[in-house]
Amino acid sequence: MSGVWRDGNQIELLINGEEYYPRVFERIRAARVEVLLETFIIFEDKVGMELQAVLIEAAKRGVRVVIAVDGYGTADLGKEYVAALTREGVKVHVFDPSPRRLGMRTNLFRRLHRKIVVIDGERAFVGGINYSADHLGDFGEMAKQDYAVEVTGPIVADLHTCTLRLLRPALAEPSPVQATTRATGEVRIMLLERDNDRHTTDIEEQYVTALRNAKERVVVANAYFFPSYSVLRELRNAARRGVKVVLILQGQPDMQWAQGFSRLLYNYLLRDGVVIYEYCQRPLHGKVALVDHEWSTVGSSNLDPLSLALNLEANLFVRDRDFNQQLHEHLEQLAAEHCKRFQLERLLRGYWWRAPLVFLCFHFVRLFPAIAGWLPAHRKNLQPLDPTPGPEPEPKPDPIVESVTKPCCYKEEKTG
């Protein structure tokens, strides 16, 4: 179940791949019964190969290992990589794969963008970090800045249920574990999903409520920032009330167009006192925020039309002063040492000729999810990924999982 505050949890912030990968791989190596893993991207680099190795080790010990990857984000995973997993009993599923057209991936919208790992029903990981070497500092100047959390306690049962709900139609047997509800700490946490069924606006509404009730400070660090008008309005209103509102956005973008859209909104926010920094050390891929001294969130959801209106997302919302303060100190240091601040005067120069463009672009992007909704909707069905050639099984529509997926996997040049 999502949308319920759970007391009695423990949480640890993990910054970048340097902290995330060793921890999640260590936990998988210690798994006894079950590993469930969802991710947007697995690449066949040093991170993807280590993930493969720890999953195979777990399967050889008799652990049930089930993973789901996105058919767009993980379109380039090779047959041999998948075959090595499935030979040892790892169950690999793909969310909505489609063949390329003229060398381009075509299944652009309604992606499986969640990043969740649940181990033995006792601990879990949630965040924005994929399984690729570009989340490590030694990748170079395009290494991503990102965040995840490790949790234990009753919230793990919600994450276990959430992941099984996606996977269940493709699994022949039920989960062998009963997820824990035992308290392990004092942190209050809520899981919120975003899907295209009953939870279309849950994450967005939690942001709006927190911003509306903000009294002292708001800090948002988000990779792809082009939120709904409701979120923009509450950010601006909070600044007008005297709340210190700080945005940390991409200054060294991995996708230039995304930064361009974000900058269209700067004048609207700056003129009412919102402080905007651009992080310039490396591409920002994080999706974190905090309000006042207790409320925080970490997850997979960007504040853009894809995440807020199309993709499958999962965020944890946290009520804990220590975690909030830890995240605030980190983001404050990030802004002070590695960001440039935008000033209103800079943006106002020559703004008159850009105003009509800003208006048109904002309203097009704001209405984009509705436009995309005119496209044929994905039916919900998840099936195993079979690396061996052969006829594709006939897909069976299912009302639970959001996609038509086919056993297909092929190796092509990566596009990132």
Buried (B, 14 or more C-beta within 10 A) or exposed (E): EBBEEBBBBBBBBBBBBEBBBEBBBEBBEEBEBBBBBBBBBBBBBBBBBBBBBBBBBBBEEEBBBBBBBBBBBBBBBBBEBBBBBBEBBBBBBBBBBBEEEEEEBEBEBBBBBBBBBBBBBBBBBBBBBBBBBBBBEEBEEEBBBBBBBBBBBBBBBBBBBBBBBBBBBBBEEEBEBEBBBEBBBEBBBBBBBBBBEEBBBBBBBBBBEBBBEBEEBBBBBBBBBBBBEBBBBBBBBBBEEEBBBBBBBBBBBBEEEBBEBBBBBBBBBBEBBBBBBBBEBBBBBBBBBBBBBBBBBBBBBBBBBBBBBBBBBBBBBBBBEEBBBBBBEBBEEBBEEBBEEBEBEEBEEEEEEBEEEBEEBBEEBBEBBEEBEEEEEBBBBBBBBBBEEEEEEEBEEBEEBBBBBBBBBEEEEEEE
